[in-house]
Amino acid sequence: MTGKLFAIGTGPGSSDLITVRAARLLANLDVLYAPAGRRGGDSLALSIVREYLTDHVVIKERHFPMSTHEDEKESIWDTVAEEIRQDVDAGKQVGFITLGDAMLFSTWVFLLERLQGRIPLEVIPGVTSFACIASRAVFPLAMEQQTMAVVSCTAPEPELEQALQQHDCIVMMKVYGRFSQVKALLARHHLLPNALLMSEASLPNEQCFRQLHEIGDDVALPYFSTILVNKQWLAAEPQTV
Amino acid sequence: MTGKLFAIGTGPGSSDLITVRAARLLANLDVLYAPAGRRGGDSLALSIVREYLTDHVVIKERHFPMSTHEDEKESIWDTVAEEIRQDVDAGKQVGFITLGDAMLFSTWVFLLERLQGRIPLEVIPGVTSFACIASRAVFPLAMEQQTMAVVSCTAPEPELEQALQQHDCIVMMKVYGRFSQVKALLARHHLLPNALLMSEASLPNEQCFRQLHEIGDDVALPYFSTILVNKQWLAAEPQTV
């Protein structure tokens, strides 16, 4: 059998928000590469897919540091890419799982850069976190001729400001650790009533904040926190039925 | 049993790119509202979900015109919203299917505006077309601190131009009927080598064009055609294995 790598988007967090195609592929893997979890437990990506795996799959957890020296990061990606290449060359069906969608703000691309053209590979898309947040909060994103920007709050503030000025809808990822600055920016543009924040969408601890002006600047937000802005829609809870 | 409406994103086209949650919900519906197909056949959304439906579900196809007078459109949305409300009030589990994701450039929002706060409802996210295209073409979208814009080619040209100038990645939807103008715009910004066009992603007739400068201005593109631009990535086919 010819080996192949499948890069699989796991969706935002709940196991049943993975695609049917991903679920079926996971059941046929020989080897699964997964980001290593913290404190000995499963990573979120691994916990999402665990129910679809068979007993015979070999799980290879690998630690991808977030904020070390560039050289160290490069060297880790090189090493994992080489391991994957060897497994595929040995004829194995190999999976690599990545949160959300596989091609949108995904670190999987660091492996892709090293493996494309060298081994057979296929990418399986997933539900992005911001689509999940919009659904869970029943808060629509762009429609018709409107435009949408997706930005990371780690970007320079003038870029965030430009996106807020020019687009109808703005997805602001990685709010963690930057809430007070982002809140001040939204307030300056009179967009607080049009913004909501969701943490850990589709997970048991999902939290949705619809009144951002009421949240203190020193709030301790979970790591997976995103703000959605829609200039044509109010974030306030609709009347209940 | 209490009635409820489920607005379900079907994903981009292939039946197995629907979420596991959507597949399970579809099997439990009493009534399914679907856009009417052309020429008597199923609509694409209905063809995607048909394999997950049970025999007892009542399928109510409704025609949503794309380009008639505003008044006529409004009246059709009013009528369908009222039908759905009656089914939910009668205690039924009601589905409404919409291509791609349910909250991103989705006409479902016209029904949501009419039904929110009046009936119990839940939205199930789906894989967006542009995430699917990025995966199928193995062409990544934004990473890390990069920013991405999602625009419709029906928007005024200055808006498209601004998006091309200011973002690292740009998703250009609804290219159909506007290819020559969009191609000229990309050429003016020297972005043709960084752009690819995909039609009918994940469907049997999927087509991917990686050399946009080679496509004639008068090409007959399928209706579902989208251009992805990534300033840090070349669209040319990678070396094969």
Contacts between the chains, C-beta under 8 A, distances in Angstrom:
chain1	res1	chain2	res2	distance
A	9	B	131	7.6
A	9	B	135	7.6
A	11	B	19	7.0
A	12	B	125	7.9
A	14	B	21	7.3
A	15	B	20	7.5
A	16	B	19	6.6
A	16	B	20	4.3
A	16	B	21	4.0
A	16	B	24	6.9
A	17	B	19	5.2
A	17	B	20	7.3
A	17	B	21	5.8
A	17	B	125	6.9
A	18	B	19	6.7
A	18	B	20	5.9
A	19	B	11	7.0
A	19	B	16	6.6
A	19	B	17	5.2
A	19	B	18	6.7
A	19	B	19	6.0
A	19	B	20	7.4
A	19	B	127	6.4
A	20	B	15	7.5
A	20	B	16	4.3
A	20	B	17	7.3
A	20	B	18	5.8
A	20	B	19	7.4
A	20	B	20	6.0
A	20	B	23	5.7
A	21	B	14	7.3
A	21	B	16	4.0
A	21	B	17	5.8
A	23	B	20	5.7
A	24	B	16	6.9
A	101	B	127	7.4
A	101	B	131	4.3
A	101	B	134	7.7
A	101	B	135	7.7
A	102	B	135	5.9
A	103	B	131	6.4
A	103	B	134	3.7
A	103	B	135	5.5
A	103	B	139	7.3
A	103	B	140	4.8
A	103	B	141	5.4
A	104	B	131	5.8
A	104	B	134	6.9
A	104	B	141	4.8
A	104	B	142	6.8
A	104	B	148	7.7
A	105	B	141	7.6
A	105	B	142	5.8
A	105	B	143	6.0
A	105	B	144	7.4
A	106	B	140	7.4
A	106	B	143	7.2
A	107	B	143	7.8
A	109	B	140	4.5
A	109	B	143	5.7
A	112	B	138	7.1
A	112	B	140	6.8
A	116	B	138	6.6
A	116	B	238	4.7
A	117	B	238	4.1
A	117	B	239	3.9
A	117	B	240	6.8
A	117	B	241	6.6
A	118	B	241	6.5
A	119	B	241	6.1
A	120	B	241	5.6
A	121	B	138	7.2
A	123	B	134	7.7
A	123	B	135	3.9
A	123	B	136	7.5
A	123	B	138	5.8
A	124	B	135	6.4
A	125	B	12	8.0
A	125	B	17	6.9
A	125	B	127	4.9
A	125	B	131	4.4
A	125	B	132	4.8
A	125	B	134	7.2
A	125	B	135	4.1
A	126	B	127	6.6
A	126	B	131	7.3
A	127	B	19	6.4
A	127	B	101	7.4
A	127	B	125	4.8
A	127	B	126	6.7
A	127	B	127	5.9
A	128	B	128	6.9
A	128	B	131	6.2
A	131	B	9	7.6
A	131	B	101	4.4
A	131	B	103	6.5
A	131	B	104	5.8
A	131	B	125	4.4
A	131	B	126	7.3
A	131	B	128	6.2
A	132	B	125	4.8
A	134	B	101	7.7
A	134	B	103	3.7
A	134	B	104	6.9
A	134	B	123	7.7
A	134	B	125	7.2
A	135	B	9	7.6
A	135	B	101	7.7
A	135	B	102	5.9
A	135	B	103	5.5
A	135	B	123	3.9
A	135	B	124	6.4
A	135	B	125	4.1
A	136	B	123	7.6
A	138	B	112	7.1
A	138	B	116	6.6
A	138	B	121	7.3
A	138	B	123	5.7
A	139	B	103	7.3
A	140	B	103	4.8
A	140	B	106	7.4
A	140	B	109	4.5
A	140	B	112	6.8
A	141	B	103	5.4
A	141	B	104	4.8
A	141	B	105	7.6
A	142	B	104	6.8
A	142	B	105	5.8
A	142	B	150	6.6
A	143	B	105	6.1
A	143	B	106	7.2
A	143	B	107	7.8
A	143	B	109	5.7
A	144	B	105	7.4
A	144	B	152	7.0
A	144	B	154	7.8
A	145	B	152	5.3
A	145	B	154	5.2
A	145	B	155	4.9
A	146	B	152	7.8
A	147	B	149	6.2
A	147	B	150	6.7
A	147	B	151	4.7
A	147	B	152	7.6
A	147	B	155	6.4
A	147	B	159	6.4
A	147	B	163	6.6
A	148	B	104	7.7
A	148	B	149	7.0
A	148	B	150	4.5
A	148	B	151	7.9
A	149	B	147	6.2
A	149	B	148	7.0
A	149	B	149	5.2
A	149	B	150	7.8
A	149	B	167	7.0
A	150	B	142	6.6
A	150	B	147	6.7
A	150	B	148	4.5
A	150	B	149	7.8
A	150	B	150	7.4
A	151	B	147	4.6
A	151	B	148	7.9
A	152	B	144	7.0
A	152	B	145	5.2
A	152	B	146	7.8
A	152	B	147	7.5
A	154	B	144	7.8
A	154	B	145	5.2
A	155	B	145	4.9
A	155	B	147	6.3
A	159	B	147	6.4
A	162	B	166	6.4
A	163	B	147	6.6
A	166	B	162	6.5
A	166	B	166	7.6
A	167	B	149	7.0
A	238	B	116	4.7
A	238	B	117	4.1
A	239	B	117	3.9
A	240	B	117	6.9
A	241	B	117	6.6
A	241	B	118	6.5
A	241	B	119	6.1
A	241	B	120	5.7
